[in-house]
């Protein structure tokens, strides 16, 4: 073949010459590639050195820092007496699990206790979390004046303050019999490792509003039930300590814990709660006591037995965060959380946020009828209290957006095919009910009312209607004859801490709503389910509602009101808006229709002036919970208890009187 012959030619063969040239070119290319690799490697190394972040910039220091901080925090809560039996406990564990430990002859645990005591005394005073004697100072000052216990005291905790424990003996719940499922570190343990059982135990039956089958949760008893939420984080204990100084004890001081998940009606039906209060000759739910259909104590029972009622940081007209909690299972505490807020009264919300989905939180909130008492009160068909679509009583004159729009949507926060209208408190209430199960709607209707009643004849009839008792706009104060009662009411709350007041919401894609399964047209996916259908869906299984959530991506510090993580901030005590805290006290109860006996109302606003170096803010904090340890509140309580309540005078630091005058009371 000619081609073959040319390849085999050895002298002057063009193919051979071409191969020689190719070899030289490959060698040259190889050298260039080698040089390129070296240059590229050099450049990469230079970039690595130039872009190498410090250890602190990477954020890797947070994990060891967290371990160190947690260890120190744990040590801060350890008392010396906790070490006394430590050696015996270790020996017991070693024997139980047959562990061989080296012998330490002559090792004395009392030395450890002594060294621990010395270490604790060297901790700077502002960082002491345990008792150091300062908590008794208010009581000591009152005792020095010669004041002593005059009237028996009943302390009623707020929502979520009372610890709840399991009393179920069903096999599924025996592992935590008599253990706290709400409050204490045991709650954190159960939520972390036994979440499904915890939810099953804590949820209430959606139809009866009582315990589900086999589960039995009851309020912890005694003063300790609400003294502390978790170890080291006090709630009512500071007040108890000061009352003890002026001669209060378990004979004249009574803390009335309750299962705050239940509606007021079910509290009496299941636990006989108000009957027990009546038998102690102390009751704050006076309507139940006076009603001939319930307590039958007579119209003058309050006049005979109640000297004064101190409303501490009251939620008279509802709380904005309750609306968000029932709608989307979230609130400012969850969308605007920072590390310092992961302890104390925020712990329960952090637990719910970190371990439960929004759907799970919605289900919990909607089964707890008691928390629905904090819904915002409003006028059906109007917005007399919380404002309308253009303005609200507590709007600033320079406001760029009104708080009257409780829920608002930005243009770019909803899908293109969605037209979302801003909502007032009335609109939001209707919207929530439209997207909740029928069982929740029935629970709300049978236990609560959220309107405003101006007709005095109807107000009298409402006095025997238990659905009205949690709404001060639909029921009057005790009208004890002869209309000259000695009872007094003191409204005491904090002001000066930014508080969530209204929201920017966002909407996403369609999802299956919780309401359709209850509808008459709902269809069951599995007809063979024993005991009924568990997964009912509307015809064609079509999702009918859009996912909604607080627009946490939106922050605008220059707007007024300020917007942080989708929350429009207003005035209050950090949890409750100023309108709910004070408007009934300064304006509503000044009218005869709601205060027919002319009960004297005294309002004291305590300015929020925390000390940054003290974890709970110190003696002048007025945060919604921390106010329980403030000097101002403790002085007021001890004056009422010791019979010198007349020394307490109105004190205002906010514009609550001006805001209240803008509301449509008449």
C-alpha positions as CSV (number, residue, x, y, z in Angstrom):
1,X,0.0,0.0,0.0
2,X,1.4,3.4,-0.8
3,X,0.3,4.8,2.6
4,X,2.1,2.0,4.4
5,X,5.2,2.4,2.3
6,X,5.5,6.1,3.1
7,X,5.2,5.5,6.8
8,X,7.9,2.9,6.7
9,X,10.3,5.2,4.8
10,X,13.3,6.1,7.0
11,X,15.1,8.9,5.1
12,X,13.5,12.2,4.4
13,X,10.2,10.7,5.4
14,X,7.7,13.6,6.0
15,X,5.8,11.5,8.6
16,X,8.9,10.9,10.6
17,X,9.9,14.5,10.5
18,X,6.4,15.5,11.6
19,X,6.6,13.1,14.6
20,X,9.9,14.7,15.6
21,X,8.4,18.2,15.6
22,X,5.4,17.0,17.5
23,X,7.6,15.6,20.3
24,X,9.3,19.0,20.6
25,X,6.0,20.8,20.8
26,X,4.7,18.5,23.4
27,X,7.8,19.0,25.5
28,X,7.4,22.8,25.2
29,X,3.7,22.5,26.1
30,X,4.5,20.3,29.1
31,X,6.9,22.9,30.4
32,X,4.3,25.7,29.9
33,X,1.7,23.6,31.7
34,X,4.1,22.9,34.5
35,X,4.8,26.6,34.8
36,X,1.1,27.4,34.8
37,X,0.4,24.9,37.5
38,X,3.1,26.4,39.7
39,X,1.8,29.9,39.1
40,X,-1.8,28.8,39.8
41,X,-0.7,27.1,43.0
42,X,1.3,30.1,44.1
43,X,-1.8,32.4,43.4
44,X,-4.1,30.0,45.3
45,X,-1.8,29.9,48.3
46,X,-1.6,33.7,48.2
47,X,-5.4,34.0,48.1
48,X,-5.7,31.5,51.0
49,X,-3.4,33.6,53.1
50,X,-5.1,36.8,52.1
51,X,-8.6,35.5,52.7
52,X,-7.9,33.4,55.8
53,X,-10.4,34.6,58.5
54,X,-9.5,34.7,62.1
55,X,-10.7,32.1,64.5
56,X,-13.3,34.6,65.9
57,X,-14.5,35.6,62.5
58,X,-15.4,32.0,61.5
59,X,-17.8,31.8,64.5
60,X,-16.2,28.5,65.6
61,X,-15.5,30.0,69.0
62,X,-19.2,30.1,69.8
63,X,-19.5,26.4,70.6
64,X,-16.7,26.3,73.2
65,X,-17.9,29.7,74.5
66,X,-21.4,28.2,74.9
67,X,-20.1,25.3,76.8
68,X,-18.1,27.5,79.1
69,X,-21.0,29.9,79.7
70,X,-23.4,27.0,80.3
71,X,-21.0,25.5,82.9
72,X,-20.6,28.8,84.7
73,X,-24.4,29.3,84.6
74,X,-24.9,25.9,86.1
75,X,-22.4,26.6,88.9
76,X,-24.2,29.8,89.6
77,X,-27.3,27.9,90.5
78,X,-25.7,25.2,92.6
79,X,-26.2,25.7,96.3
80,X,-23.6,24.5,98.9
81,X,-26.1,22.0,100.3
82,X,-26.4,20.4,96.9
83,X,-22.8,19.1,97.5
84,X,-23.3,17.6,100.9
85,X,-24.5,14.2,99.7
86,X,-22.5,14.2,96.5
87,X,-20.0,11.6,97.7
88,X,-22.7,9.2,98.9
89,X,-24.5,9.6,95.6
90,X,-21.4,8.8,93.6
91,X,-20.7,5.7,95.7
92,X,-24.3,4.5,95.1
93,X,-24.0,4.9,91.4
94,X,-20.6,3.2,91.3
95,X,-22.0,0.2,93.3
96,X,-25.1,0.0,91.1
97,X,-23.2,-0.2,87.8
98,X,-20.2,-2.1,89.2
99,X,-17.7,0.6,88.2
100,X,-14.1,0.4,89.6
101,X,-12.8,3.8,90.6
102,X,-9.4,4.5,92.2
103,X,-9.5,4.9,96.0
104,X,-8.8,8.4,97.3
105,X,-8.0,7.8,100.9
106,X,-8.7,10.7,103.2
107,X,-10.7,12.7,100.6
108,X,-13.2,14.9,102.5
109,X,-16.1,16.3,100.5
110,X,-16.6,18.9,103.2
111,X,-13.5,20.6,101.8
112,X,-15.2,20.8,98.4
113,X,-18.2,22.5,100.1
114,X,-16.0,24.9,101.9
115,X,-14.1,25.8,98.8
116,X,-17.3,26.2,96.8
117,X,-18.7,28.5,99.4
118,X,-15.5,30.6,99.2
119,X,-15.7,30.7,95.4
120,X,-19.3,31.9,95.5
121,X,-18.6,34.7,97.9
122,X,-16.0,36.0,95.5
123,X,-18.5,36.3,92.6
124,X,-19.3,40.0,91.9
125,X,-22.6,40.9,93.6
126,X,-24.3,42.0,90.4
127,X,-23.9,38.6,88.9
128,X,-25.3,36.6,91.8
129,X,-28.3,34.7,90.6
130,X,-29.3,33.2,93.9
131,X,-30.5,34.8,97.1
132,X,-28.1,37.3,98.7
133,X,-30.3,39.1,101.1
134,X,-31.3,42.1,99.0
135,X,-34.7,40.5,98.2
136,X,-35.9,41.2,101.7
137,X,-35.0,45.0,101.7
138,X,-38.6,46.2,100.9
139,X,-40.0,44.1,103.7
140,X,-37.4,45.2,106.1
141,X,-38.2,48.9,105.4
142,X,-41.9,48.3,105.9
143,X,-41.2,46.4,109.1
144,X,-39.1,49.3,110.4
145,X,-42.2,51.5,110.0
146,X,-44.1,49.2,112.3
147,X,-46.2,47.7,109.5
148,X,-47.4,44.1,109.7
149,X,-49.8,41.7,108.0
150,X,-53.3,43.1,108.1
151,X,-55.2,41.4,105.3
152,X,-54.9,37.8,104.1
153,X,-53.3,37.7,100.7
154,X,-54.2,35.6,97.6
155,X,-51.7,35.6,94.7
156,X,-53.1,34.6,91.3
157,X,-50.4,33.7,88.7
158,X,-50.7,34.8,85.1
159,X,-50.9,32.7,82.0
160,X,-48.1,30.0,81.6
161,X,-46.7,30.9,85.1
162,X,-48.1,27.9,86.9
163,X,-46.1,24.7,86.7
164,X,-48.1,21.7,85.4
165,X,-47.4,18.1,86.3
166,X,-48.6,14.7,85.1
167,X,-50.9,12.6,87.2
168,X,-51.6,10.0,84.6
169,X,-51.0,6.3,85.5
170,X,-51.6,5.1,81.9
171,X,-48.6,3.0,80.7
172,X,-47.7,5.5,78.0
173,X,-47.4,8.3,80.6
174,X,-46.0,6.5,83.6
175,X,-42.4,7.5,82.9
176,X,-43.1,11.1,83.9
177,X,-45.7,10.5,86.7
178,X,-45.7,13.5,89.1
179,X,-43.0,15.2,87.0
180,X,-43.4,18.7,85.7
181,X,-44.3,18.9,82.0
182,X,-44.5,22.7,82.1
183,X,-41.8,24.5,84.0
184,X,-38.5,23.2,85.2
185,X,-35.6,21.6,83.4
186,X,-37.6,18.4,83.2
187,X,-39.8,20.1,80.6
188,X,-36.8,20.7,78.4
189,X,-35.8,17.0,78.8
190,X,-39.2,15.7,77.8
191,X,-39.5,18.1,74.8
192,X,-36.0,17.1,73.6
193,X,-36.3,13.3,73.9
194,X,-40.0,12.6,74.2
195,X,-41.7,15.3,72.1
196,X,-44.6,13.2,70.7
197,X,-45.7,12.1,74.2
198,X,-45.2,15.6,75.6
199,X,-47.5,17.0,72.9
200,X,-50.1,14.3,73.5
201,X,-50.2,15.0,77.2
202,X,-50.2,18.8,77.0
203,X,-52.9,19.1,74.3
204,X,-56.5,19.3,75.3
205,X,-59.4,17.6,73.7
206,X,-60.6,19.9,70.9
207,X,-64.3,19.1,71.7
208,X,-64.5,19.0,75.5
209,X,-61.6,21.3,76.2
210,X,-60.5,18.8,78.9
211,X,-57.9,16.1,79.2
212,X,-57.5,13.8,76.2
213,X,-57.9,10.0,76.9
214,X,-55.4,8.5,79.4
215,X,-53.6,11.9,79.9
216,X,-54.1,13.8,83.2
217,X,-52.3,17.1,83.7
218,X,-52.9,19.1,86.8
219,X,-51.5,22.4,88.3
220,X,-48.7,22.0,90.8
221,X,-49.8,23.0,94.3
222,X,-48.5,25.3,96.9
223,X,-46.5,28.5,96.9
224,X,-43.7,26.8,95.0
225,X,-46.1,26.2,92.0
226,X,-45.3,29.6,90.6
227,X,-42.4,30.9,92.7
228,X,-39.9,30.0,90.0
229,X,-40.3,28.9,86.4
230,X,-37.0,27.0,86.3
231,X,-34.2,26.7,88.8
232,X,-32.8,30.1,89.6
233,X,-35.4,32.1,87.6
234,X,-37.8,33.6,90.1
235,X,-41.4,34.7,89.3
236,X,-43.4,35.3,92.5
237,X,-40.7,34.3,95.0
238,X,-39.5,37.9,95.6
239,X,-43.0,39.0,96.5
240,X,-43.4,36.0,98.9
241,X,-40.0,36.8,100.5
242,X,-41.0,40.4,101.3
243,X,-44.4,39.5,102.5
244,X,-42.8,37.0,104.9
245,X,-40.8,39.8,106.5
246,X,-44.0,41.5,107.6
247,X,-45.3,38.3,109.2
248,X,-47.0,36.5,106.3
249,X,-46.8,32.7,106.1
250,X,-48.9,29.8,104.9
251,X,-51.7,30.7,107.3
252,X,-52.5,34.1,105.7
253,X,-50.7,33.9,102.3
254,X,-52.3,31.7,99.6
255,X,-51.0,31.2,96.1
256,X,-53.8,29.9,93.8
257,X,-52.2,28.0,91.0
258,X,-54.4,26.8,88.1
259,X,-54.2,24.9,84.9
260,X,-54.0,27.9,82.6
261,X,-54.7,25.8,79.5
262,X,-58.4,25.5,80.5
263,X,-61.1,28.0,79.9
264,X,-62.6,29.6,83.1
265,X,-65.7,27.5,82.9
266,X,-63.8,24.2,82.6
267,X,-61.5,25.3,85.5
268,X,-64.6,25.1,87.8
269,X,-66.1,22.1,86.1
270,X,-63.0,19.9,86.3
271,X,-61.0,21.3,89.2
272,X,-63.6,23.2,91.3
273,X,-61.1,26.1,91.2
274,X,-63.4,29.0,92.1
275,X,-65.2,27.0,94.7
276,X,-61.9,26.4,96.4
277,X,-61.1,30.1,96.3
278,X,-64.5,30.9,97.8
279,X,-63.9,28.5,100.7
280,X,-60.7,30.3,101.5
281,X,-62.8,33.5,101.8
282,X,-60.7,35.0,99.1
283,X,-61.6,35.2,95.4
284,X,-60.7,37.5,92.6
285,X,-63.3,36.1,90.1
286,X,-66.1,38.0,91.9
287,X,-68.7,37.5,89.2
288,X,-68.6,33.7,89.8
289,X,-68.9,34.1,93.5
290,X,-71.8,36.6,93.3
291,X,-73.8,34.9,90.6
292,X,-76.9,33.0,91.8
293,X,-76.3,30.4,89.1
294,X,-72.7,29.7,90.2
295,X,-71.1,30.6,93.5
296,X,-74.3,32.1,94.9
297,X,-72.4,34.2,97.4
298,X,-74.7,37.2,97.1
299,X,-74.3,40.6,95.6
300,X,-72.5,41.9,98.7
301,X,-69.9,39.1,99.0
302,X,-67.1,41.1,97.5
303,X,-67.9,44.1,99.7
304,X,-67.7,41.8,102.8
305,X,-64.6,39.9,101.9
306,X,-62.3,41.7,99.5
307,X,-60.3,44.7,100.7
308,X,-58.4,45.3,97.5
309,X,-57.5,44.0,94.1
310,X,-54.0,44.6,92.6
311,X,-53.8,44.1,88.9
312,X,-50.2,43.5,88.1
313,X,-49.3,44.1,84.4
314,X,-52.9,43.3,83.5
315,X,-54.0,42.1,80.0
316,X,-57.5,43.7,80.4
317,X,-58.1,44.2,76.7
318,X,-56.0,41.5,75.2
319,X,-52.5,41.0,73.8
320,X,-51.4,41.4,70.1
321,X,-49.1,38.4,70.3
322,X,-52.0,36.1,71.1
323,X,-53.5,36.9,67.7
324,X,-50.2,36.0,65.9
325,X,-49.8,32.9,68.0
326,X,-53.2,31.5,67.1
327,X,-52.9,32.5,63.4
328,X,-49.3,31.4,62.5
329,X,-47.9,29.9,65.7
330,X,-45.3,32.6,66.2
331,X,-44.7,35.9,68.0
332,X,-41.9,38.4,68.5
333,X,-40.3,36.2,71.1
334,X,-39.7,33.6,68.3
335,X,-39.0,35.7,65.2
336,X,-36.8,38.2,67.0
337,X,-34.9,36.0,69.4
338,X,-31.3,36.7,70.6
339,X,-29.0,34.6,72.7
340,X,-29.6,36.6,75.9
341,X,-33.4,35.9,75.6
342,X,-32.9,32.1,75.7
343,X,-33.4,31.9,79.4
344,X,-36.2,32.7,81.9
345,X,-39.7,33.5,80.9
346,X,-38.7,33.3,77.2
347,X,-37.4,29.8,77.7
348,X,-40.9,28.2,77.2
349,X,-41.3,30.1,73.9
350,X,-37.8,29.3,72.8
351,X,-38.5,25.6,73.5
352,X,-41.7,25.8,71.4
353,X,-39.9,27.6,68.6
354,X,-36.8,25.4,68.4
355,X,-38.5,22.0,68.8
356,X,-41.9,22.4,67.2
357,X,-43.0,23.4,63.7
358,X,-45.4,26.2,63.2
359,X,-48.2,23.7,62.6
360,X,-47.5,22.0,65.9
361,X,-47.4,25.3,67.8
362,X,-50.7,26.3,66.2
363,X,-52.3,23.0,67.3
364,X,-51.1,23.5,70.9
365,X,-52.3,27.1,71.1
366,X,-55.6,26.3,69.6
367,X,-56.3,23.4,72.1
368,X,-55.5,25.6,75.1
369,X,-58.8,27.5,75.6
370,X,-57.3,29.4,78.5
371,X,-54.9,31.3,76.3
372,X,-57.7,32.5,74.2
373,X,-58.7,34.8,77.0
374,X,-55.9,37.0,75.9
375,X,-57.4,37.7,72.5
376,X,-57.8,41.4,71.7
377,X,-61.2,42.8,72.7
378,X,-63.0,44.6,69.9
379,X,-66.4,45.9,68.9
380,X,-68.3,43.6,66.5
381,X,-68.7,45.6,63.3
382,X,-66.3,48.4,64.4
383,X,-62.9,49.2,66.0
384,X,-63.7,51.2,69.1
385,X,-60.7,50.3,71.1
386,X,-57.8,49.2,68.9
387,X,-58.3,51.5,66.0
388,X,-59.5,51.3,62.3
389,X,-57.7,51.0,59.0
390,X,-56.4,54.6,59.1
391,X,-55.6,55.4,62.7
392,X,-55.3,54.0,66.2
393,X,-55.5,55.7,69.6
394,X,-51.8,55.1,70.3
395,X,-50.5,56.2,66.9
396,X,-47.8,58.8,67.0
397,X,-48.4,62.1,65.3
398,X,-45.5,61.4,62.9
399,X,-46.5,57.8,62.3
400,X,-45.8,56.4,58.8
401,X,-48.1,53.5,59.3
402,X,-51.0,53.0,61.7
403,X,-51.2,50.4,64.4
404,X,-54.9,50.2,63.5
405,X,-53.8,47.8,60.8
406,X,-53.0,45.0,63.1
407,X,-51.9,42.8,60.2
408,X,-50.5,44.4,57.0
409,X,-48.9,43.1,53.9
410,X,-46.1,44.7,51.8
411,X,-46.5,44.6,48.0
412,X,-43.6,42.3,47.5
413,X,-44.4,40.0,50.4
414,X,-47.2,38.1,48.6
415,X,-47.4,36.0,45.4
416,X,-48.3,37.9,42.3
417,X,-51.8,36.4,42.0
418,X,-52.6,37.2,45.7
419,X,-54.5,40.3,46.7
420,X,-54.1,40.6,50.5
421,X,-55.9,43.4,52.3
422,X,-54.6,44.9,55.5
423,X,-56.6,44.0,58.6
424,X,-57.8,45.7,61.7
425,X,-58.2,43.7,65.0
426,X,-61.8,42.8,64.0
427,X,-60.7,41.7,60.5
428,X,-57.8,39.7,61.9
429,X,-60.1,37.9,64.4
430,X,-62.5,37.0,61.6
431,X,-59.6,35.8,59.4
432,X,-58.2,33.6,62.1
433,X,-61.5,32.0,62.7
434,X,-62.0,31.3,59.0
435,X,-58.8,29.3,59.0
436,X,-59.2,27.3,62.2
437,X,-61.2,24.1,62.8
438,X,-64.8,24.2,63.7
439,X,-64.0,22.7,67.1
440,X,-61.8,25.7,67.9
441,X,-64.6,28.1,66.7
442,X,-67.1,26.4,69.0
443,X,-64.7,26.5,71.9
444,X,-64.3,30.2,71.5
445,X,-68.0,30.8,71.2
446,X,-68.9,28.8,74.2
447,X,-66.3,30.3,76.5
448,X,-65.5,33.9,75.5
449,X,-66.9,37.1,74.1
450,X,-64.8,39.9,72.7
451,X,-67.3,42.8,72.1
452,X,-68.2,45.9,73.9
453,X,-71.5,46.5,75.7
454,X,-72.8,50.0,76.5
455,X,-76.4,49.2,77.5
456,X,-76.6,49.0,81.3
457,X,-79.6,46.6,81.3
458,X,-77.7,44.2,79.2
459,X,-74.6,44.6,81.4
460,X,-76.7,43.4,84.4
461,X,-77.7,40.3,82.4
462,X,-74.1,39.7,81.4
463,X,-73.2,39.4,85.1
464,X,-74.6,35.8,85.1
465,X,-73.1,34.9,81.7
466,X,-69.8,33.2,82.2
467,X,-68.7,33.9,78.6
468,X,-68.5,37.6,79.4
469,X,-66.5,37.5,82.6
470,X,-63.1,37.7,81.0
471,X,-64.0,40.8,79.0
472,X,-64.2,44.0,81.1
473,X,-66.1,45.7,78.3
474,X,-69.1,43.4,78.6
475,X,-69.4,43.0,82.3
476,X,-69.5,45.6,85.2
477,X,-67.5,45.6,88.3
478,X,-69.2,44.4,91.5
479,X,-72.2,46.5,92.4
480,X,-72.1,45.7,96.1
481,X,-74.9,47.5,97.9
482,X,-75.3,50.2,99.2
483,X,-73.0,51.4,96.4
484,X,-70.3,52.6,98.7
485,X,-67.9,49.7,98.8
486,X,-64.6,49.7,100.7
487,X,-63.0,47.6,98.0
488,X,-60.2,49.3,96.0
489,X,-58.6,48.4,92.7
490,X,-54.9,49.2,92.0
491,X,-53.6,48.9,88.4
492,X,-49.8,48.6,88.5
493,X,-47.7,48.1,85.4
494,X,-44.5,49.0,83.7
495,X,-43.9,51.4,80.8
496,X,-40.9,52.2,78.6
497,X,-40.0,48.9,77.0
498,X,-40.8,48.5,73.3
499,X,-43.7,46.1,72.8
500,X,-45.1,44.3,69.8
501,X,-48.2,46.1,68.8
502,X,-49.0,45.1,65.2
503,X,-47.4,43.1,62.3
504,X,-46.2,42.9,58.8
505,X,-47.2,39.6,57.4
506,X,-46.1,37.6,54.3
507,X,-48.0,35.0,52.3
508,X,-46.8,32.0,50.4
509,X,-48.2,29.2,48.4
510,X,-51.4,27.4,49.0
511,X,-51.6,24.7,51.7
512,X,-54.3,22.4,53.2
513,X,-56.3,24.4,55.7
514,X,-57.3,23.0,59.1
515,X,-60.9,24.1,58.6
516,X,-62.0,22.0,55.7
517,X,-61.8,18.6,57.5
518,X,-64.6,19.7,59.7
519,X,-66.8,20.8,56.8
520,X,-69.9,18.9,55.8
521,X,-68.4,18.3,52.3
522,X,-65.2,16.8,53.6
523,X,-64.3,13.4,52.4
524,X,-62.3,10.7,54.2
525,X,-59.2,9.3,52.6
526,X,-59.3,6.0,54.5
527,X,-62.8,4.6,55.0
528,X,-61.4,1.7,57.1
529,X,-60.1,3.9,59.9
530,X,-61.6,2.6,63.2
531,X,-63.3,5.3,65.3
532,X,-63.7,7.8,62.5
533,X,-61.8,9.6,59.8
534,X,-58.4,11.1,60.8
535,X,-57.4,12.6,57.4
536,X,-60.5,14.2,56.0
537,X,-60.0,16.4,53.0
538,X,-62.3,18.6,50.9
539,X,-63.5,17.3,47.5
540,X,-60.7,16.9,45.0
541,X,-58.2,17.4,47.9
542,X,-57.6,21.0,46.9
543,X,-55.6,23.3,49.2
544,X,-57.7,26.3,49.8
545,X,-55.6,28.7,51.9
546,X,-52.2,30.3,51.7
547,X,-49.4,29.9,54.2
548,X,-49.1,33.1,56.2
549,X,-46.3,34.1,58.6
550,X,-44.7,37.2,60.2
551,X,-42.5,38.9,57.6
552,X,-39.3,38.4,59.7
553,X,-37.1,39.5,56.7
554,X,-38.5,43.1,57.0
555,X,-36.7,45.5,59.4
556,X,-37.0,49.3,59.2
557,X,-35.5,51.2,62.1
558,X,-36.2,54.6,60.4
559,X,-40.0,54.0,60.1
560,X,-42.4,55.1,62.7
561,X,-43.4,52.8,64.4
562,X,-40.1,50.9,64.1
563,X,-40.2,47.6,62.4
564,X,-38.1,44.8,63.7
565,X,-38.3,41.4,62.0
566,X,-41.8,42.1,60.8
567,X,-43.1,43.4,64.1
568,X,-44.3,47.0,64.5
569,X,-43.2,48.1,67.9
570,X,-45.3,50.2,70.3
571,X,-45.5,51.2,73.9
572,X,-45.9,48.8,76.8
573,X,-44.0,46.6,79.2
574,X,-42.3,44.4,76.6
575,X,-45.3,41.9,76.4
576,X,-48.5,43.8,76.8
577,X,-49.5,47.0,74.9
578,X,-50.1,50.1,76.9
579,X,-53.7,50.3,75.7
580,X,-54.5,46.9,77.3
581,X,-52.5,47.7,80.5
582,X,-54.1,51.0,81.4
583,X,-57.1,52.2,79.4
584,X,-59.8,50.4,81.5
585,X,-58.2,51.7,84.7
586,X,-57.9,55.4,83.6
587,X,-61.0,55.7,81.5
588,X,-63.3,52.7,81.1
589,X,-63.9,52.1,84.8
590,X,-64.5,55.8,85.4
591,X,-67.9,55.3,83.8
592,X,-70.8,54.2,85.9
593,X,-72.0,51.6,83.4
594,X,-68.8,49.5,84.0
595,X,-68.3,50.7,87.6
596,X,-71.8,51.1,89.1
597,X,-70.5,51.1,92.7
598,X,-67.9,53.8,92.1
599,X,-65.0,51.6,93.2
600,X,-61.9,53.7,93.6
601,X,-59.3,52.9,90.8
602,X,-55.7,53.9,91.4
603,X,-53.2,53.6,88.5
604,X,-49.5,53.4,89.0
605,X,-47.1,53.3,86.1
606,X,-43.5,52.3,86.9
607,X,-40.9,53.5,84.4
608,X,-38.6,50.8,82.9
609,X,-35.1,51.6,84.1
610,X,-33.1,48.4,84.1
611,X,-29.4,48.2,85.1
612,X,-27.6,46.6,82.1
613,X,-25.1,44.8,84.3
614,X,-27.8,42.9,86.2
615,X,-29.3,39.9,84.4
616,X,-32.9,40.6,85.5
617,X,-32.6,44.4,85.3
618,X,-32.4,45.2,89.0
619,X,-34.8,47.0,91.4
620,X,-36.2,49.5,88.8
621,X,-37.0,47.2,86.0
622,X,-40.6,47.1,84.7
623,X,-40.5,44.3,82.3
624,X,-43.8,42.3,82.2
625,X,-42.3,39.5,84.4
626,X,-39.3,41.0,86.0
627,X,-41.5,43.7,87.5
628,X,-42.5,41.1,90.2
629,X,-39.0,41.7,91.7
630,X,-39.0,45.5,91.4
631,X,-38.9,47.7,94.5
632,X,-41.8,49.8,93.3
633,X,-44.3,46.9,92.9
634,X,-43.2,45.2,96.1
635,X,-43.7,48.5,98.1
636,X,-47.3,48.8,96.7
637,X,-48.2,45.2,97.5
638,X,-46.9,45.5,101.0
639,X,-48.7,48.7,101.6
640,X,-52.0,47.2,100.5
641,X,-51.4,44.1,102.6
642,X,-50.5,46.0,105.7
643,X,-53.5,48.3,105.6
644,X,-51.9,51.5,104.3
645,X,-53.1,51.3,100.7
646,X,-54.4,54.9,101.0
647,X,-50.8,56.1,100.7
648,X,-50.7,54.9,97.1
649,X,-51.5,57.7,94.6
650,X,-51.9,57.8,90.8
651,X,-48.6,58.1,89.0
652,X,-48.2,58.3,85.2
653,X,-45.2,58.3,82.9
654,X,-47.0,57.6,79.6
655,X,-49.7,59.2,77.5
656,X,-52.3,56.6,78.5
657,X,-54.9,59.2,79.5
658,X,-54.6,60.9,76.1
659,X,-54.8,57.6,74.2
660,X,-57.8,56.4,76.3
661,X,-59.8,59.6,75.5
662,X,-59.5,58.9,71.8
663,X,-61.3,55.5,72.2
664,X,-65.1,55.2,71.5
665,X,-66.3,54.4,75.0
666,X,-69.8,56.0,74.5
